[in-house]
Amino acid sequence: MPQDLTATAAAARGKGRPRVADTAAPSLVELLNMIRAADTTTRQELERRSELGRAVVADRLTMLADLGLIDESELGAATGGRAPRLVQLAARRGRVLVATLDQTALGVGVADLAGNLLTEHHEEFEMNAPPDMLAERLTTLLRWSLDRQASPAGLWGISLSVPGTVPGTSGDFLTKTPPVVPAWEGFPLVELLTRSFGAPVWMRSSVDTMTMGELHAGAGQGLSSMLFVKIGRRIGAGIVSEGRLYRGAQGATGLIGTLPIHANDRSGTLDAMAGSDMILREGRLAAETGRSAFLADHLRRGGEITALDVAQAAQMGDEVCAEILTTAGRLIGQVVATLTNTLNPEVIVLSGSIVQTNDIILAAMREAVYGASHPLVTRDLRIIRSQMGSSAGLVGAARAGAELLFAPGFLKDWVMQGSPLSHPGFTAFRSGLDSTPPTPPSLPPPRRGAP
């Protein structure tokens, strides 16, 4: 048959038929996420759970293996016959850079595709520094972290934990820096990182990532319900329900610091009445009036009063400072008690530098929560302090990055190519950045009163 007629016949046979990518992608997504969720599984288990049929499962696993997304090199335990091969995610195929941007610290690390944190580094950094300085230091640390990994695995994504609410719940990568921190307004951090590293960027709030870190590697392991409370300048809560982080309709859950409260003829938000700014303000007043001997001596020696100084003074027996922390703990506990009665968590985990310094806020919160909650709710409830410290945010950012990379809506558009860098939407976004010369960032004006 002539070549043109052969081509015509082939086209006719294929007319109206869906492409292989259209039919295979949904089942590839389903099977790959089953493999991720189970950690290790077998072909027989996948056939039973997916109900796709033996031939389809075998074909799709072959495709996933050819794409380098799964590994079947290990054998499982034999049960009376030949040992089955284990089907696992090829977690070392790619890397995810993770970073936590807190009010006074910066953390970076590298994770694998399963969300396991491989390296981490923390250092002090003031978040009120100019955003271009922050971006330069962050980029330097991320490159350094990646260079330390002696692995041929490519970079597949960047997951950031930031001190603000990140709107939206979809798994789409960011194409514009969201207005999560006022000082960054107009600064193209996401665009800069995408251009520098050639990988998609995601963001989650620090409360979300710390909650996920605690759930997967801390006090929440194996639990289905947990309440995480972070205490600092802002007070926020993370909610775990049925073993998963609950983010709500817009990703704005747990904003308890904005709730109005009333105490001792004073009214205000929980942030203003019980956050670290209140602790600092009351501590400075106690130092200036001499009511706190410890802080007054610290002030006379030229020291600057901080909220941590108040917490340390309380730990050393300063009654005035202890009362400041007790007041904060009781007010936070009253709000948390409402959540406790509503959610009935198995454990409440407290975090924040002030909480880590002493047990006073923890004790006051326990008293308030147990006193204002239903006996059935508090019967088996534990209220504890986080033991993960600054690692919680990085661990959670790693887990969030892995979940977002393999979110079904995002995964279906890159699974046939074997890498998220080939996602058509991302390649178009990156191409647009590469074709547009970088412009100087629009920095915010200096704060009033700044030199």
GULO-224721 format. One record per residue (C-alpha): x, y, z. Coordinates in steps of 0.001 Angstrom, whole numbers, plus 500000, padded with zeros to 6 digits. Example, Ala and Ser with C-alpha at 12.3 -4.5 7.8 and 13.67 -1.06 7.14 Angstrom:
2
512300495500507800 513670498940507140 
//
This chain:
451
500000500000500000 501399503455499116 502709505452502062 500060508180501860 497268505598501781 498815503806504771 498829507058506710 495216507754505694 494140504282506822 495926504675510139 494271508030510691 490886506556509889 491399503701512351 492349506209515055 489597508703514289 487350509271517272 489517507188519598 490908508795522743 494647509159522968 496582506801525228 497427509745527490 493735510555527900 492817507008528932 495933506098530922 496490509296532934 493514508932535342 494425505353536279 498121506264536555 497201509062538977 494990506723540998 497580503965541258 500505506275541980 498675507932544856 497652504529546222 501320503554546194 502294506819547922 499621506450550606 500478502814551371 504243503451551439 504810499853550301 502308497595548586 502089494744546065 500529494288542652 497896492000544143 496867494626546700 496666497290544000 494469495060541844 492122494463544769 491923498084545906 491744499768542523 489360497274540873 491061498088537561 491782494501536608 495025492558536501 495975493442532908 495329497186533372 497259497325536655 500198495463535088 500206497813532092 500011500967534230 502745499805536608 504977499120533626 504339502665532419 505073504127535867 508289502102536074 509354503264532606 508694506851533708 510912506269536757 508122507011539234 507953503636541005 510427501014542146 509871497242542381 513371496112543324 512537494928546850 510829491671547826 508134491373550444 507538488585552957 506555485234551427 503232483774552600 503442480166551541 504707480786548016 507011483050546069 507804486347547758 505931489219546068 507699492279544744 506981495459546651 505730498460544703 507098501718546111 507282505353545103 510707506182543656 511130508840546348 514779509548545511 513955510339541891 513524514038542698 514141516583545428 511991519267547023 513545522367548577 511775523518551736 512049526720553746 510436528272556805 510269532047557080 509456532992560661 509458536367562404 513002536003563731 514442532929561997 515020531295558644 515117527550558064 515946525593554906 516163521936553986 515921519274551300 513244516562551152 512547513562548949 509347512964546969 507757511093549876 508020514206552052 510905512907554164 513195515714555355 516793514813554455 518696517904555655 517893521029557637 519573524273558639 518344527120560862 519674530607561494 518484533900562950 517044536406560495 514721539337561111 511645539145558924 511297542937558949 514544543216556962 514190544539553390 512629541815551201 515497541870548700 517902540970551525 515608538150552587 515333536841549015 519109536951548544 519799535061551786 517025532544551111 518288531850547585 521854531424548846 520803528961551544 518593526970549170 521438526614546657 523808525615549447 521353522987550697 520916521552547212 524667521456546580 525196519466549781 523104516648548353 525422514290546460 522595512988544302 521754513121540606 518087513662541475 516664516825539966 514774519579541738 511013519095541392 509579521861543567 509982524440546330 507702524443549384 507652527546551595 506240528050555079 505385531712555671 504083533745558667 500689534600557264 497491533080555942 497895531713552422 494541531875550613 493296529071548401 493234525293548768 494039524073545253 497270522309544431 498211524696541630 501727526122541742 502067529853542312 502563532264539443 502482535380541625 503563536111545180 500423536233547367 500051539152549816 500736537061552911 503193539455554577 502630543247554331 506377543972554092 506588541864550910 503869543737549063 505006544212545488 508069541987545888 508137539083543360 509528536344545618 507746533474543827 508786534741540403 512383535177541572 512591531630542977 510983530111539872 513400531944537611 516408531022539799 515660527328540314 513394526411537412 510884524618539646 507278525262540756 506731527049544072 504040526492546697 503307528286549972 501546527308553156 501113529218556412 503531528445559239 500654527205561399 499610524765558654 503110523409558118 503879523133561835 500606521279562333 501519518862559546 504996518399560997 503550517596564406 501006515229562843 503539513210560850 506629513324563070 505587514623566487 502895514194569106 500173513675566488 501601510515564918 498916507878564552 496137510183565777 493022511123563842 492267514415565633 494589517086566984 494564520773567809 497831522664567333 498242526138568869 501123528440568000 501737531316570418 503743534341569344 502941537853568185 500006536199566486 498120533260567936 496873530662565477 495478527154565516 495879524191563195 493108521606563027 493560517914562215 490386515960561526 490236512314560442 494007512263560168 494249515193557755 494889518924558049 491639520857557692 492129524115555750 488542525243555177 487067526889552091 489808529500551632 492686528101553672 491867530493556517 491127528199559452 492356528691562993 492607532501563016 491815532585566724 494110535559567365 491550537868565753 488748536835568130 487549539579570506 487950538911574235 487241540840577418 489169540654580690 489630542983583684 487636545810582105 489794545626578982 488765544469575528 490720543573572421 491714540726570174 493382537618571571 496593538639569778 496610542019571508 495540540722574927 497663537547575155 500281537504572386 503997538150572797 503523541891572147 501375542068575287 503949540091577260 506679542455576045 504623545560576818 503704544447580339 507249543268581004 508748546598579965 506267548430582191 507179546145585105 510860546907584510 510369550674584294 508241550818587456 510545548465589357 507786545931590076 509978543246588530 513386543272590178 514843540936587575 513716543020584569 514539546321586292 518114545138586830 518285543953583232 517078547362582039 519601549241584234 522436547261582670 521352548535579262 519526545435578149 516535545588575826 513447543933577296 511978541150575161 509100538727575636 511642535939576159 513231537961578982 509838538046580684 509462534282580244 512952533615581615 512346535905584592 509127534019585330 511019530740585177 513497532114587751 510688532920590172 509783536532589352 506183536740590536 505192539719588372 506451538049585199 504819534781586205 501495536588586555 501888538150583081 502347534704581545 499551533206583626 497144535880582388 498127535163578771 497730531419579274 494278531763580833 492990534009578047 494307531688575336 492893528717577239 489409530249577303 489388530495573500 490961527070573046 488313525579575350 485641526597572855 487534524803570076 488025521809572352 484301521488573009 483622521864569290 486292519524567883 486917517008570688 490630516533569850 492767513693571201 495649516027571953 496357519774572057 499943520706571186 501364524117572102 504294525683570284 506224528952570229 509453530191571780 507694531538574877 505985528207575498 509300526377575115 510933528574577782 508786527524580749 505626525696581827 503627528675583117 501517529315579992 501022525564579568 499784525177583155 497439528179582890 496019526913579596 495435523460581029 493543524953583954 491360527071581665 490636524317579122 489874521602581678 487752524013583678 485614525204580757 485246521996578734 482733519147578965 484002516231581093 483536513808578206 485733515990575994 488551516221578527 488376512642579836 491324511417577730 492558514796576459 496278515559576650 497574519145576531 501310519094575882 504170521202574619 505701520459571238 509053518669571320 509865519387567659 510788523049567984 511796524746564730 511941521422562888 508138521134562813 507747523782560096 510356522212557801 508954518706558255 505470520022557509 506664522004554485 508253518801553152 504995516869553581 502988519701552028 505369519881549051 505010516152548399 501215516297548652 500994519262546294 503325517683543730 501091514613543576 497730516349543981 495463514641541395 494575517878539603 498238518771539132 499589515241538678 497284514319535796 498909516968533597 502496515810534127 502381512111534950 502716511022531294 505921513099531015 507378511714534251 508269515092535786 506357518158537042 508862520336535176 507105519172531998 503662520246533219 502292522325530316 501097525142532554 504432525360534341 506493525228531145 504397528091529750 504836530127532960 508571529509533055 508931530333529374 507168533633529997 509544534453532850 512603533537530781 511468535722527885 510897538723530144 513989540415531567 513832540721535364 512815544137536605 513942545720539865 511472544763542613 509040547331543850 510101547778547451 507773549216550086 508551552713551367 510539552981554625 508496552659557785 507639555930559467 510301556873561937 512950554656560351 516363556288559840 
//
